[in-house]
Amino acid sequence: MSMKAITQTMTLPDGREISLETGKLAKQADGSIVLKMGKTMLLATVVAEQSAGEDVDFLPLMVDYREKFSAIGRFPGGFLKRENRPSDGEVLVSRLVDRALRPLFPSDFHASTIVTISLISAEENVATDSLACLAASAAIMVSDIPFQEATSEVRIARIDGAWRINPNLDELASADIDLMIAGTMESVVMVEGEMLEVSEAEMLEGIKEAHKAIQVQCKLQNDLAALVEKSKTKREYNHEKSDEDLMKKIHDFAYDRCFAIAKEGNADKYKRGANFKAVKDDFIATLDADFVKENGFLLKQYFGKAQKEAVRNVVLKEKIRLDGRKTTEIRPIWTEIDYLPGSHGSAVFTRGETQSLVSVTLGSKMDEQRVDRALITDSEKFILHYNFPSFSTGEARPNRGPGRREIGHGNLAMRALKPMIPKGTENPYTIRVVSDILESNGSSSMASVCGGSLALMDAGVKLKKPVSGIAMGLISGTDGNYAVLSDILGDEDHLGDMDFKVTGTADGITACQMDIKVKGLSFQVLEEALAQAKDGRLHILGEMNKTISKPEDDYKANAPRIVQLKIPKEMIGAVIGPGGKIIQAIQEETGTTVVLEEVDNMGVIDIVSTSKDSSDAAVARIKAITAIPEVGETYKGKVKSIVAFGAFVEILPGQDGLLHISEIAHNRVEKVEDELKEGDMIDVQLVAIDPKTRKFKLSRKALLPKPEKKED
């Protein structure tokens, strides 16, 4: 007997069909969906607690995307042969879905909610990250969990000048725009992607095209939910304590004072914080101690609301920001390069109260980052790691290693810089960039981009163009009034309605990331934010160029030198030797590291050394091994062995030829040993190459003067 499921389907512009199915699998979850596209299947489930934790004023939402290796018929790597902690790629997909879903839960819904998305069947070359949000949102829509409206994500890429929705993995290699867009029927809520120096207008065109596809997917979810009885009545909840009288008292007491503090425009966040805290403390001093103890949560919550309203209104009405800047003004910037003498490149980038210390390490092919996921097995030559220690914000908490935030910020900075990293022979190195945030008050990921660009140029990496980045914010009022803010502070991010990060060169955008916290953001506001971001990005780039505007001519003295050679495929075995004997000998005798791989039917050799003499010696050895002997050429060879009919002479490393006894001398030679012994170095000429066996025929007598004929 087969369980009957409820299903809805849609067709993508290229003819591929997507179906959403519920009622068959995982029925004890609050909502579950199986998404199918070809052989690809995602199982998405959602479960939310019925009640919220005491004094919780946020949504404890956890989105967990996982890929089953069995989905594509593969074993996981590693000793245990089972899926373990999520890979960086899975974390990044989880973040994409989280950022699309989170703004659409009711603001007063605080029950712990877990969304799980599992790749249970996969198809080669089919990207699944663009399908995960559709499955997750549909699972919530068919549940009784409160949710404002359906959302979905699509990938839009411009390939050979044409827009493609959810392209296959191999198509992305030729895309100059690769964006992941999330939205609802009415508006866009999230944007992330990378580009090859495109204009603001081109990026906006891609967002608009993606939104059309998103609307179709939202309608699909609405149609499915209408068929599911459970989804028609959403659960009732009351997750927030409330005291309207107390809220009004706090507002009346604190609003004007907070407005005045915000209007002062104090550039020091600690002084601002102390001034706001003093207002709260003054109000609490008017209350009974027992009342304060019992209502601490409400006091914090209501004071925060009054402060937020005051700060936002100062921006909207007075056009004054918390630190006194104009809406388009960038904080003071100072930069320094070559700060760390032990690194291969380094920089300090400071903008206001945000500071990044960036280091660059250059390595060889053996240092590449191996990527092992269900659908992607690859290696990365450009790596960027982002660290956010607690002291950067003046907090005393232990550092537990990189979390989802660190992985996400590092990925954004990596995508911003990667299009400017030279490829092929222009860059033989594996490059690792590390951004350590030493101070943070707004947009440390963009500081990582700017500091990374400076450090790469300091390292001598032939960066095509310098890259800068800026974070934009938005404060919007109920009357339609709004203000777009350049280079936002941490508080402006927290109190604002948008966090829009844009990176690029002087000629175009390379990456972006946008999160919207309010419904109905218009494309007009997006266009204005992009134009304002360009002005700010170019200003920051100008400040960076005062320190360094192009890569150093040479690498640091302590950086490894990599010489790259290409050899015919059939010569790879000769360089490696039996059991790796020859390549190991080259490394030992020259003090180098030799890395050899086959690429496009050619042998590609990287010779890594900190000494030019060492690399030159290794190059000479390899060229000698891979040299192609030519008939008529003379070689100085070594007698390797003697046989009755002649001697075998090594004319090039690993390449022997036969010197027949008749070719040793002009006179008759009775015994080879009378003329030669093993180890002798002699000059010989290559006189012939057997076309079938490729064996070499050598002659010594061809190089010796002919004896004069004796007169009778």
PAMAR-35211 format. One record per residue (C-alpha): residue in one letter; x, y, z. Coordinates in steps of 0.25 Angstrom, whole numbers, plus 2048, in hexadecimal, padded with zeros to 3 digits. Example, Ala and Ser with C-alpha at 12.3 -4.5 7.8 and 13.67 -1.06 7.14 Angstrom:
residues 2
<'A',<831,7EE,81F>>
<'S',<837,7FC,81D>>
***
This chain:
residues 712
<'M',<800,800,800>>
<'S',<806,80E,7FC>>
<'M',<803,81A,805>>
<'K',<7FB,825,7FD>>
<'A',<803,832,7FC>>
<'I',<7FE,840,7F8>>
<'T',<807,845,7ED>>
<'Q',<808,852,7E5>>
<'T',<812,854,7D9>>
<'M',<818,860,7D1>>
<'T',<821,861,7C5>>
<'L',<82D,869,7C4>>
<'P',<830,872,7B7>>
<'D',<839,867,7B1>>
<'G',<82F,85C,7B3>>
<'R',<833,855,7C0>>
<'E',<828,852,7C9>>
<'I',<828,854,7D8>>
<'S',<81E,84D,7E1>>
<'L',<81A,84F,7F0>>
<'E',<815,843,7F7>>
<'T',<80F,842,805>>
<'G',<808,838,80E>>
<'K',<811,82C,80A>>
<'L',<81E,82D,812>>
<'A',<821,833,820>>
<'K',<813,835,824>>
<'Q',<816,837,833>>
<'A',<81D,844,830>>
<'D',<814,850,830>>
<'G',<817,851,821>>
<'S',<81E,849,817>>
<'I',<821,84A,808>>
<'V',<828,842,7FE>>
<'L',<82D,84A,7F2>>
<'K',<830,843,7E5>>
<'M',<837,848,7D9>>
<'G',<83C,83D,7D0>>
<'K',<844,833,7D8>>
<'T',<846,83E,7E3>>
<'M',<83E,83D,7F0>>
<'L',<83E,845,7FC>>
<'L',<836,842,809>>
<'A',<833,84E,811>>
<'T',<82D,84E,81F>>
<'V',<829,858,829>>
<'V',<826,857,838>>
<'A',<823,862,842>>
<'E',<821,861,851>>
<'Q',<813,865,856>>
<'S',<818,86F,860>>
<'A',<824,878,861>>
<'G',<82F,878,86B>>
<'E',<82D,882,877>>
<'D',<832,890,874>>
<'V',<835,88D,865>>
<'D',<834,899,85C>>
<'F',<839,893,84F>>
<'L',<836,887,846>>
<'P',<83F,87B,849>>
<'L',<83F,877,83A>>
<'M',<849,86C,836>>
<'V',<84A,868,827>>
<'D',<852,85C,824>>
<'Y',<855,857,816>>
<'R',<85C,84A,814>>
<'E',<861,842,808>>
<'K',<860,833,809>>
<'F',<86B,82C,801>>
<'S',<862,821,7FE>>
<'A',<85A,82A,7F6>>
<'I',<864,829,7EB>>
<'G',<869,81B,7EE>>
<'R',<876,820,7F5>>
<'F',<87D,81C,802>>
<'P',<881,828,80B>>
<'G',<890,82A,80C>>
<'G',<897,828,819>>
<'F',<899,81C,823>>
<'L',<88B,81B,828>>
<'K',<884,81B,81A>>
<'R',<878,822,81F>>
<'E',<873,831,81E>>
<'N',<879,839,82A>>
<'R',<879,848,82D>>
<'P',<873,851,821>>
<'S',<87D,855,817>>
<'D',<87F,864,814>>
<'G',<877,862,808>>
<'E',<86B,85D,810>>
<'V',<86C,868,81A>>
<'L',<86C,872,80F>>
<'V',<85F,86C,809>>
<'S',<859,86C,817>>
<'R',<85C,87B,819>>
<'L',<856,87E,80B>>
<'V',<849,877,80F>>
<'D',<849,87D,81D>>
<'R',<84A,88B,818>>
<'A',<83E,889,80F>>
<'L',<835,883,819>>
<'R',<838,88B,826>>
<'P',<832,898,822>>
<'L',<825,892,81F>>
<'F',<822,88C,82C>>
<'P',<819,895,835>>
<'S',<821,89E,83D>>
<'D',<81B,899,84A>>
<'F',<81D,88A,847>>
<'H',<828,885,850>>
<'A',<826,876,850>>
<'S',<832,86E,84D>>
<'T',<831,86A,83E>>
<'I',<83A,860,837>>
<'V',<83A,85F,828>>
<'T',<841,853,822>>
<'I',<844,851,813>>
<'S',<84A,844,80E>>
<'L',<84F,840,801>>
<'I',<84A,832,7FF>>
<'S',<84C,830,7F0>>
<'A',<855,838,7E7>>
<'E',<859,839,7D8>>
<'E',<866,83C,7D3>>
<'N',<868,84A,7CF>>
<'V',<85B,84F,7D5>>
<'A',<85D,85A,7E0>>
<'T',<854,858,7EC>>
<'D',<857,865,7F4>>
<'S',<84D,86D,7EB>>
<'L',<842,863,7EF>>
<'A',<844,862,7FE>>
<'C',<83C,86E,802>>
<'L',<830,86A,7F9>>
<'A',<82F,85D,800>>
<'A',<831,863,80E>>
<'S',<827,86E,80C>>
<'A',<81D,864,807>>
<'A',<81F,85C,813>>
<'I',<81B,868,81C>>
<'M',<80F,86C,813>>
<'V',<809,85E,814>>
<'S',<80A,85E,823>>
<'D',<802,865,82E>>
<'I',<80F,86E,832>>
<'P',<80C,87D,830>>
<'F',<813,882,824>>
<'Q',<810,890,81D>>
<'E',<811,88B,80E>>
<'A',<818,881,805>>
<'T',<826,884,801>>
<'S',<830,87D,7F8>>
<'E',<83E,87E,7F2>>
<'V',<843,87D,7E4>>
<'R',<851,87E,7DE>>
<'I',<852,887,7D2>>
<'A',<85E,887,7C9>>
<'R',<862,88F,7BD>>
<'I',<868,885,7B3>>
<'D',<86D,88A,7A5>>
<'G',<864,896,7A7>>
<'A',<857,88F,7AA>>
<'W',<850,88D,7B8>>
<'R',<84F,87F,7BD>>
<'I',<846,87A,7C9>>
<'N',<84D,86F,7D2>>
<'P',<858,86B,7C7>>
<'N',<85F,85E,7C9>>
<'L',<86D,85F,7D0>>
<'D',<875,85E,7C3>>
<'E',<86E,86A,7BD>>
<'L',<873,873,7C8>>
<'A',<881,872,7C3>>
<'S',<87E,87C,7B8>>
<'A',<874,885,7C0>>
<'D',<878,894,7C2>>
<'I',<86D,895,7CD>>
<'D',<869,88B,7D7>>
<'L',<85F,88F,7E1>>
<'M',<856,888,7EB>>
<'I',<849,890,7ED>>
<'A',<83E,88E,7F8>>
<'G',<831,895,7F8>>
<'T',<822,894,7FA>>
<'M',<817,897,7F0>>
<'E',<818,8A6,7F3>>
<'S',<827,8A8,7F5>>
<'V',<836,8A4,7F6>>
<'V',<83B,8A0,804>>
<'M',<849,89B,802>>
<'V',<854,89C,7F7>>
<'E',<861,895,7F6>>
<'G',<86B,893,7EB>>
<'E',<878,896,7E3>>
<'M',<87A,89D,7D6>>
<'L',<885,8A0,7CD>>
<'E',<885,8AF,7CE>>
<'V',<877,8B2,7CA>>
<'S',<86F,8BF,7CB>>
<'E',<865,8C2,7D5>>
<'A',<85A,8C2,7CA>>
<'E',<85E,8B4,7C5>>
<'M',<85D,8AF,7D3>>
<'L',<850,8B5,7D6>>
<'E',<84B,8AF,7C9>>
<'G',<84F,8A2,7CE>>
<'I',<847,8A4,7DB>>
<'K',<83A,8A8,7D3>>
<'E',<83B,89C,7CA>>
<'A',<83D,892,7D6>>
<'H',<831,898,7DD>>
<'K',<828,894,7D2>>
<'A',<82C,886,7D4>>
<'I',<82B,887,7E3>>
<'Q',<81C,88B,7E1>>
<'V',<819,87F,7DA>>
<'Q',<81F,876,7E5>>
<'C',<818,87E,7F0>>
<'K',<80A,87B,7E8>>
<'L',<80E,86D,7E8>>
<'Q',<80F,86C,7F7>>
<'N',<802,874,7F9>>
<'D',<7FB,86A,7F0>>
<'L',<800,85E,7F7>>
<'A',<7FD,864,805>>
<'A',<7EF,867,801>>
<'L',<7ED,857,7FF>>
<'V',<7F3,854,80D>>
<'E',<7E9,855,818>>
<'K',<7F3,857,823>>
<'S',<7F9,863,81D>>
<'K',<7EB,86B,81D>>
<'T',<7EB,86D,82C>>
<'K',<7F8,873,831>>
<'R',<7FB,870,840>>
<'E',<7F8,87A,84A>>
<'Y',<803,87F,853>>
<'N',<807,88A,85D>>
<'H',<816,88A,85F>>
<'E',<818,898,864>>
<'K',<815,89E,872>>
<'S',<80E,8AB,871>>
<'D',<80B,8B7,87A>>
<'E',<806,8C3,871>>
<'D',<806,8CD,87D>>
<'L',<815,8CA,880>>
<'M',<818,8CB,871>>
<'K',<812,8D9,870>>
<'K',<819,8DD,87D>>
<'I',<827,8D9,877>>
<'H',<824,8E0,86A>>
<'D',<81F,8ED,870>>
<'F',<82B,8ED,879>>
<'A',<836,8E8,870>>
<'Y',<832,8EC,861>>
<'D',<836,8FB,862>>
<'R',<843,8F8,869>>
<'C',<847,8ED,860>>
<'F',<844,8F6,854>>
<'A',<84D,901,85A>>
<'I',<858,8F7,85C>>
<'A',<857,8F2,84E>>
<'K',<856,900,848>>
<'E',<864,904,84F>>
<'G',<86B,8FB,845>>
<'N',<875,8F5,84E>>
<'A',<880,8ED,846>>
<'D',<884,8E4,852>>
<'K',<87B,8D8,853>>
<'Y',<87E,8D6,862>>
<'K',<87B,8E4,866>>
<'R',<86E,8E3,85E>>
<'G',<86B,8D6,865>>
<'A',<86E,8DC,873>>
<'N',<864,8E8,870>>
<'F',<859,8DF,86C>>
<'K',<85B,8D6,878>>
<'A',<85B,8E2,881>>
<'V',<84D,8E5,87C>>
<'K',<848,8D7,87F>>
<'D',<84F,8D7,88D>>
<'D',<848,8E4,890>>
<'F',<83A,8DE,88D>>
<'I',<83D,8D1,895>>
<'A',<841,8DA,8A1>>
<'T',<833,8DF,8A1>>
<'L',<82D,8D1,8A3>>
<'D',<82C,8C7,8AF>>
<'A',<838,8BD,8AF>>
<'D',<82E,8B1,8B0>>
<'F',<827,8B6,8A4>>
<'V',<834,8B8,89C>>
<'K',<838,8A9,8A0>>
<'E',<82B,8A4,89B>>
<'N',<82A,8AC,88E>>
<'G',<838,8AD,88A>>
<'F',<835,8A6,87C>>
<'L',<82A,8B1,879>>
<'L',<833,8BC,87D>>
<'K',<83E,8B8,874>>
<'Q',<834,8B6,869>>
<'Y',<82C,8C2,86A>>
<'F',<838,8CB,86C>>
<'G',<83E,8C5,85F>>
<'K',<832,8C8,857>>
<'A',<832,8D7,85C>>
<'Q',<841,8D8,859>>
<'K',<83F,8D2,84B>>
<'E',<833,8DB,848>>
<'A',<83B,8E7,84C>>
<'V',<848,8E4,844>>
<'R',<840,8E1,838>>
<'N',<838,8EE,838>>
<'V',<845,8F6,83A>>
<'V',<84A,8F0,82D>>
<'L',<83C,8F2,826>>
<'K',<839,900,82B>>
<'E',<846,906,82E>>
<'K',<84F,8FF,824>>
<'I',<859,8FC,830>>
<'R',<85F,8EF,832>>
<'L',<864,8E9,840>>
<'D',<872,8ED,83E>>
<'G',<86F,8FB,837>>
<'R',<871,8F7,829>>
<'K',<869,8FB,81D>>
<'T',<862,8EF,816>>
<'T',<86C,8EE,80B>>
<'E',<878,8F1,813>>
<'I',<883,8E6,815>>
<'R',<88B,8E5,823>>
<'P',<89A,8E8,823>>
<'I',<8A3,8DE,81D>>
<'W',<8B1,8DB,81F>>
<'T',<8B9,8CF,81A>>
<'E',<8C7,8C9,81B>>
<'I',<8CE,8BE,813>>
<'D',<8DA,8B5,816>>
<'Y',<8D6,8B5,825>>
<'L',<8D9,8A6,827>>
<'P',<8E8,8A3,823>>
<'G',<8E6,894,824>>
<'S',<8DA,893,81B>>
<'H',<8DB,893,80C>>
<'G',<8D2,8A0,80B>>
<'S',<8CA,8A7,816>>
<'A',<8C2,8B4,818>>
<'V',<8BA,8BB,823>>
<'F',<8AD,8C2,81E>>
<'T',<8A6,8CB,828>>
<'R',<899,8D2,825>>
<'G',<893,8D9,831>>
<'E',<892,8CF,83D>>
<'T',<893,8C3,833>>
<'Q',<8A1,8BD,831>>
<'S',<8A6,8B1,82A>>
<'L',<8B4,8AB,82A>>
<'V',<8B6,8A3,81D>>
<'S',<8C1,899,81A>>
<'V',<8C5,892,80D>>
<'T',<8CC,884,80C>>
<'L',<8D0,87F,7FF>>
<'G',<8D1,870,7FD>>
<'S',<8D2,865,7F2>>
<'K',<8C8,85B,7EC>>
<'M',<8C9,852,7F8>>
<'D',<8C3,85D,801>>
<'E',<8B6,85E,7F9>>
<'Q',<8A9,85D,801>>
<'R',<8A2,84F,7FD>>
<'V',<893,850,7FC>>
<'D',<88C,843,7FE>>
<'R',<87D,845,7FD>>
<'A',<872,83C,7F8>>
<'L',<871,843,7EA>>
<'I',<87E,84B,7EA>>
<'T',<88C,845,7EB>>
<'D',<896,850,7E8>>
<'S',<8A2,857,7EE>>
<'E',<8A4,866,7F0>>
<'K',<8B0,86E,7ED>>
<'F',<8AB,87B,7F4>>
<'I',<8A7,87A,803>>
<'L',<8A2,885,80C>>
<'H',<89F,883,81B>>
<'Y',<899,88D,823>>
<'N',<89A,88E,833>>
<'F',<892,896,83C>>
<'P',<898,895,84A>>
<'S',<88F,89A,856>>
<'F',<899,8A5,85A>>
<'S',<896,8AC,84D>>
<'T',<889,8B1,853>>
<'G',<88E,8B2,861>>
<'E',<887,8A5,866>>
<'A',<88D,89B,86F>>
<'R',<889,88D,86A>>
<'P',<891,881,865>>
<'N',<894,87F,856>>
<'R',<88E,872,852>>
<'G',<893,872,843>>
<'P',<88C,876,837>>
<'G',<87D,876,837>>
<'R',<873,878,82C>>
<'R',<875,887,82C>>
<'E',<884,886,82A>>
<'I',<882,87C,81F>>
<'G',<878,885,818>>
<'H',<880,892,81A>>
<'G',<88D,88B,815>>
<'N',<885,886,809>>
<'L',<880,894,805>>
<'A',<88E,89A,806>>
<'M',<894,88E,7FE>>
<'R',<88A,890,7F3>>
<'A',<88C,89F,7F2>>
<'L',<89B,89D,7F0>>
<'K',<89C,890,7E8>>
<'P',<898,896,7DA>>
<'M',<8A4,89F,7DB>>
<'I',<8AE,893,7DE>>
<'P',<8B6,890,7D2>>
<'K',<8B4,882,7CC>>
<'G',<8BD,878,7C5>>
<'T',<8CC,87B,7C4>>
<'E',<8CA,889,7C9>>
<'N',<8C8,883,7D7>>
<'P',<8CE,875,7DA>>
<'Y',<8CB,877,7E9>>
<'T',<8C1,872,7F2>>
<'I',<8BD,87F,7FA>>
<'R',<8B8,87F,808>>
<'V',<8B3,88D,80D>>
<'V',<8AF,88E,81C>>
<'S',<8A7,89A,822>>
<'D',<8A8,89B,831>>
<'I',<89E,8A6,836>>
<'L',<8A5,8AE,841>>
<'E',<89A,8B8,842>>
<'S',<88B,8B8,83E>>
<'N',<881,8C2,83C>>
<'G',<87A,8BF,82F>>
<'S',<87D,8B8,823>>
<'S',<88A,8B0,826>>
<'S',<888,8A7,81A>>
<'M',<88A,8B3,811>>
<'A',<896,8B7,819>>
<'S',<89B,8A9,816>>
<'V',<899,8AB,807>>
<'C',<8A1,8B8,807>>
<'G',<8AC,8B3,810>>
<'G',<8AC,8A6,808>>
<'S',<8AE,8AE,7FB>>
<'L',<8BA,8B6,802>>
<'A',<8C1,8AA,807>>
<'L',<8C0,8A3,7FA>>
<'M',<8C7,8AE,7F3>>
<'D',<8D1,8AF,7FE>>
<'A',<8D4,8A0,7FC>>
<'G',<8D7,8A3,7ED>>
<'V',<8CB,89B,7E8>>
<'K',<8C7,8A1,7DB>>
<'L',<8B9,8A5,7DF>>
<'K',<8B2,8AA,7D2>>
<'K',<8AC,8B6,7D9>>
<'P',<8AB,8BB,7E8>>
<'V',<89D,8B7,7EE>>
<'S',<896,8BF,7F9>>
<'G',<889,8BD,800>>
<'I',<87E,8C4,807>>
<'A',<872,8C1,810>>
<'M',<865,8C9,80E>>
<'G',<859,8CA,817>>
<'L',<84B,8CF,817>>
<'I',<842,8D6,820>>
<'S',<833,8D7,81C>>
<'G',<827,8DE,822>>
<'T',<819,8DA,821>>
<'D',<816,8E7,819>>
<'G',<81E,8E2,80D>>
<'N',<82A,8EB,812>>
<'Y',<838,8E3,812>>
<'A',<847,8E6,813>>
<'V',<851,8DD,80C>>
<'L',<85E,8DD,815>>
<'S',<86C,8DB,810>>
<'D',<876,8D3,818>>
<'I',<86D,8CF,823>>
<'L',<871,8CD,832>>
<'G',<86D,8C1,83A>>
<'D',<862,8C8,840>>
<'E',<85D,8CD,833>>
<'D',<85D,8BE,82E>>
<'H',<855,8BA,83B>>
<'L',<84B,8C5,83A>>
<'G',<84A,8C6,82B>>
<'D',<841,8C0,821>>
<'M',<84C,8BB,817>>
<'D',<85A,8B6,817>>
<'F',<860,8B7,808>>
<'K',<86E,8B4,806>>
<'V',<874,8B7,7F8>>
<'T',<883,8B5,7F4>>
<'G',<88A,8B8,7E7>>
<'T',<895,8BF,7DF>>
<'A',<895,8CC,7D9>>
<'D',<88E,8C6,7CD>>
<'G',<883,8BE,7D3>>
<'I',<87D,8B5,7DD>>
<'T',<883,8A7,7E1>>
<'A',<87A,8A3,7ED>>
<'C',<86E,8A7,7F5>>
<'Q',<866,8A2,801>>
<'M',<859,8A8,805>>
<'D',<84F,8A5,810>>
<'I',<842,8AC,811>>
<'K',<83B,8AD,81F>>
<'V',<82E,8B4,81A>>
<'K',<823,8B0,810>>
<'G',<822,8B7,803>>
<'L',<82F,8BD,800>>
<'S',<82E,8C4,7F2>>
<'F',<837,8C3,7E6>>
<'Q',<838,8D2,7E7>>
<'V',<83F,8D1,7F5>>
<'L',<848,8C6,7F0>>
<'E',<84C,8CE,7E4>>
<'E',<84F,8DA,7ED>>
<'A',<857,8D1,7F7>>
<'L',<85F,8CC,7EC>>
<'A',<863,8D9,7E6>>
<'Q',<867,8DE,7F4>>
<'A',<86F,8D2,7F7>>
<'K',<877,8D4,7EA>>
<'D',<87B,8E2,7EE>>
<'G',<87F,8DD,7FC>>
<'R',<886,8D1,7F6>>
<'L',<88E,8DA,7ED>>
<'H',<892,8E4,7F9>>
<'I',<897,8D8,801>>
<'L',<89F,8D3,7F5>>
<'G',<8A5,8E1,7F4>>
<'E',<8AA,8E0,802>>
<'M',<8AF,8D2,800>>
<'N',<8B7,8D7,7F4>>
<'K',<8BF,8E1,7FC>>
<'T',<8C6,8D5,803>>
<'I',<8C7,8CC,7F7>>
<'S',<8C0,8CC,7EA>>
<'K',<8C7,8C1,7E2>>
<'P',<8CE,8B4,7E6>>
<'E',<8DC,8B4,7EA>>
<'D',<8E6,8B0,7DF>>
<'D',<8EB,8A4,7E6>>
<'Y',<8E7,89B,7F1>>
<'K',<8ED,89C,7FF>>
<'A',<8FB,896,802>>
<'N',<8F5,88B,80B>>
<'A',<8EA,887,801>>
<'P',<8EB,87A,7F9>>
<'R',<8EF,87B,7EB>>
<'I',<8E7,872,7E1>>
<'V',<8EC,86F,7D3>>
<'Q',<8E2,868,7CA>>
<'L',<8E6,85F,7BF>>
<'K',<8DD,858,7B5>>
<'I',<8E1,84A,7AF>>
<'P',<8DB,840,7A5>>
<'K',<8D2,837,7AC>>
<'E',<8DA,82B,7A8>>
<'M',<8E6,831,7AF>>
<'I',<8DF,831,7BD>>
<'G',<8E4,823,7C0>>
<'A',<8F2,826,7BD>>
<'V',<8F2,832,7C7>>
<'I',<8EC,829,7D2>>
<'G',<8F4,81D,7CF>>
<'P',<8F2,80F,7D5>>
<'G',<8EB,810,7E2>>
<'G',<8EE,81F,7E2>>
<'K',<8FD,81D,7E2>>
<'I',<901,828,7D9>>
<'I',<8F7,833,7DE>>
<'Q',<8FC,830,7EC>>
<'A',<90A,831,7E8>>
<'I',<908,83E,7E2>>
<'Q',<902,844,7EE>>
<'E',<90C,83E,7F7>>
<'E',<918,843,7EF>>
<'T',<913,851,7EC>>
<'G',<90B,854,7F9>>
<'T',<8FE,857,7F1>>
<'T',<8F0,852,7F2>>
<'V',<8EB,84D,7E4>>
<'V',<8DC,84B,7E2>>
<'L',<8D8,844,7D5>>
<'E',<8CA,842,7D0>>
<'E',<8C3,840,7C3>>
<'V',<8BA,84B,7BD>>
<'D',<8B4,84B,7B0>>
<'N',<8BD,840,7AB>>
<'M',<8C9,847,7AF>>
<'G',<8D2,845,7BB>>
<'V',<8D3,852,7C3>>
<'I',<8DF,853,7CD>>
<'D',<8E0,85D,7D8>>
<'I',<8EE,85E,7DE>>
<'V',<8ED,865,7EC>>
<'S',<8F9,86B,7F2>>
<'T',<8FE,876,7FA>>
<'S',<90B,876,7F3>>
<'K',<90D,87A,7E4>>
<'D',<919,871,7E3>>
<'S',<911,865,7E8>>
<'S',<906,868,7DF>>
<'D',<90F,86A,7D3>>
<'A',<916,85C,7D6>>
<'A',<909,855,7D7>>
<'V',<904,85C,7CA>>
<'A',<911,857,7C3>>
<'R',<90F,849,7C8>>
<'I',<901,848,7C3>>
<'K',<904,84E,7B5>>
<'A',<90F,844,7B3>>
<'I',<905,839,7B6>>
<'T',<8FA,83E,7AD>>
<'A',<903,843,7A2>>
<'I',<900,83C,795>>
<'P',<90D,836,78F>>
<'E',<90F,83A,780>>
<'V',<916,832,776>>
<'G',<924,838,772>>
<'E',<925,83F,780>>
<'T',<932,83C,788>>
<'Y',<930,839,797>>
<'K',<93A,836,7A3>>
<'G',<935,829,7A8>>
<'K',<938,820,7B3>>
<'V',<93C,811,7B1>>
<'K',<931,80A,7B9>>
<'S',<934,7FB,7B5>>
<'I',<93D,7F3,7AC>>
<'V',<938,7E7,7A4>>
<'A',<93F,7DE,79A>>
<'F',<93A,7E6,78E>>
<'G',<93C,7F4,794>>
<'A',<938,7FD,79F>>
<'F',<92C,804,7A4>>
<'V',<92E,813,7A5>>
<'E',<925,81D,7AD>>
<'I',<924,829,7A4>>
<'L',<919,830,7AC>>
<'P',<914,82D,7BA>>
<'G',<90C,820,7B9>>
<'Q',<90F,81F,7AA>>
<'D',<919,814,7A5>>
<'G',<91E,811,797>>
<'L',<926,805,792>>
<'L',<934,808,78D>>
<'H',<937,7FC,785>>
<'I',<945,7F6,786>>
<'S',<947,7FA,777>>
<'E',<944,808,77A>>
<'I',<94E,80A,785>>
<'A',<95A,80D,77D>>
<'H',<95F,80D,76E>>
<'N',<968,801,771>>
<'R',<962,7F3,774>>
<'V',<95F,7F1,782>>
<'E',<960,7E3,787>>
<'K',<95B,7E6,796>>
<'V',<953,7F2,79A>>
<'E',<95B,7F2,7A7>>
<'D',<968,7F5,7A0>>
<'E',<962,803,79C>>
<'L',<957,806,7A7>>
<'K',<954,803,7B5>>
<'E',<947,806,7BD>>
<'G',<946,814,7C2>>
<'D',<94E,81A,7B7>>
<'M',<949,827,7B1>>
<'I',<94A,827,7A2>>
<'D',<945,830,797>>
<'V',<93B,828,78D>>
<'Q',<933,82C,782>>
<'L',<924,828,780>>
<'V',<924,822,772>>
<'A',<916,81B,772>>
<'I',<909,819,779>>
<'D',<902,80C,777>>
<'P',<8F4,810,772>>
<'K',<8ED,805,779>>
<'T',<8F4,803,786>>
<'R',<8FA,811,787>>
<'K',<907,80B,78B>>
<'F',<913,814,789>>
<'K',<91F,810,780>>
<'L',<92C,817,784>>
<'S',<93A,819,77E>>
<'R',<947,81D,784>>
<'K',<94F,81B,778>>
<'A',<947,825,770>>
<'L',<94D,830,779>>
<'L',<95B,82A,778>>
<'P',<965,82F,76D>>
<'K',<966,824,762>>
<'P',<974,81E,762>>
<'E',<97C,821,756>>
<'K',<97D,816,74B>>
<'K',<98A,80F,74B>>
<'E',<992,80F,73E>>
<'D',<995,802,738>>
***
